[in-house]
């Protein structure tokens, strides 16, 4: 069989890349991830109580939960922190779910008060399962991230 030369083929070289499965985490990133996860889990009952009191508070608490969840998602890609992705996914799901339910039903604050208030109680209760990944991550031993350029 005759091999033809393909000018568009990728070169056959071994390029050293970053293996994301072996990427370490800095002590600062570890602390920030844990702190954000604790705020999300511990803050969900507070946000639920505020939603039962006045449904319009979900505008602020939902935005805060979405922002914290997005940041937590970005910080939790290291293997030792991956259990925290469950918390960030749950937080984003709650925000998106409440937003869609309110907008697709065309509810105003008066119509959304009871059903969304009750839903936030259920969701805050379920969010308390987030203490399991927080505990799991807090028990992990974090090795300091080594940078080969700092070897002096």
C-alpha positions in Angstrom: 0.0 0.0 0.0 1.4 3.4 -1.0 1.2 6.1 1.6 0.5 9.5 0.2 1.6 12.7 1.8 -1.2 14.8 3.2 -0.1 18.5 3.5 -3.1 19.2 5.8 -2.3 16.5 8.4 -1.2 17.5 11.8 2.5 17.1 12.5 3.5 13.9 14.3 5.2 15.5 17.3 4.7 14.9 21.0 3.7 18.2 22.4 3.8 18.3 26.2 0.4 19.5 27.4 -1.4 20.1 30.7 -3.1 17.0 32.1 -6.2 18.4 33.8 -6.7 15.2 35.8 -3.3 15.7 37.6 -3.6 19.5 38.1 -3.0 20.5 41.7 -4.9 23.2 43.6 -3.4 26.0 45.5 -4.2 26.5 49.2 -5.9 29.7 48.3 -8.1 28.1 45.7 -8.9 25.3 48.1 -10.0 27.7 50.8 -12.1 29.9 48.4 -13.8 26.8 47.0 -14.7 25.5 50.4 -15.9 29.0 51.6 -18.1 29.5 48.5 -19.6 26.0 49.0 -20.4 26.6 52.6 -22.0 30.0 51.8 -24.2 28.3 49.1 -25.3 25.5 51.4 -25.7 27.5 54.6 -27.2 30.5 52.8 -30.0 28.5 51.1 -32.3 28.3 54.2 -31.8 32.0 54.8 -32.7 32.8 51.2 -35.7 30.4 51.5 -36.9 32.2 54.7 -36.6 35.5 52.9 -38.5 34.2 49.9 -41.4 33.1 52.2 -41.4 36.5 53.8 -41.2 38.5 50.5 -40.9 36.7 47.2 -39.2 39.7 45.5 -36.1 38.9 47.6 -35.3 36.0 45.2 -34.2 38.6 42.7 -31.2 39.4 44.9 -30.7 36.0 46.5 -31.0 34.3 43.1 -28.4 36.6 41.5 -26.0 36.0 44.5 -26.5 32.2 44.3 -26.0 32.2 40.5 -22.8 34.2 40.8 -21.4 32.1 43.6 -22.3 28.9 41.8 -20.5 30.1 38.6 -17.4 31.0 40.5 -17.5 27.7 42.4 -17.8 25.8 39.1 -14.7 27.6 37.8 -12.7 26.8 41.0 -13.8 23.2 41.4 -12.2 21.6 38.4 -9.2 20.2 40.3 -9.8 16.5 41.1 -9.8 17.0 44.9 -12.5 19.7 44.6 -14.8 18.0 42.1 -17.4 17.0 44.7 -18.2 20.7 45.1 -19.4 20.7 41.5 -22.6 19.1 42.7 -23.3 22.1 44.9 -22.7 24.6 42.1 -24.8 22.5 39.7 -27.6 22.4 42.3 -27.4 26.2 42.8 -27.5 27.0 39.1 -30.4 24.5 38.7 -32.4 26.2 41.4 -31.9 29.7 39.9 -32.7 28.6 36.4 -35.7 26.5 37.5 -37.3 29.3 39.5 -36.6 31.8 36.7 -38.2 29.5 34.1 -41.2 28.6 36.2 -42.0 32.2 37.0 -41.5 33.5 33.4 -43.2 30.6 31.6 -46.3 30.8 33.8 -46.3 34.6 33.5 -46.5 35.0 37.3 -46.3 38.3 39.1 -45.1 38.6 42.7 -48.5 37.8 44.1 -49.0 34.6 42.1 -45.4 33.4 42.7 -45.4 34.0 46.4 -46.9 30.7 47.6 -45.6 28.1 45.0 -42.1 29.5 44.7 -41.9 30.1 48.4 -42.7 26.5 49.1 -40.4 25.3 46.4 -37.5 27.2 47.9 -38.2 25.5 51.2 -37.9 22.1 49.5 -34.9 23.1 47.6 -33.1 24.5 50.7 -33.8 21.3 52.5 -32.4 19.3 49.6 -29.4 21.6 49.4 -28.4 20.6 52.9 -27.2 17.4 51.4 -24.3 19.6 50.1 -22.7 19.2 53.5 -21.6 15.8 52.4 -19.3 17.0 49.6 -18.1 19.9 51.8 -17.1 17.4 54.5 -15.5 15.1 51.9 -13.4 17.9 50.4 -12.5 19.2 53.9 -11.0 15.8 54.7 -8.9 15.7 51.6 -5.2 16.4 51.9 -4.1 19.2 49.6 -0.5 19.1 48.3 0.9 22.5 47.5 1.0 23.2 43.8 4.5 23.0 42.5 5.7 25.4 39.8 8.9 24.2 38.0 9.8 27.8 37.2 10.2 28.6 40.9 13.0 26.1 41.6 15.7 28.4 42.9 
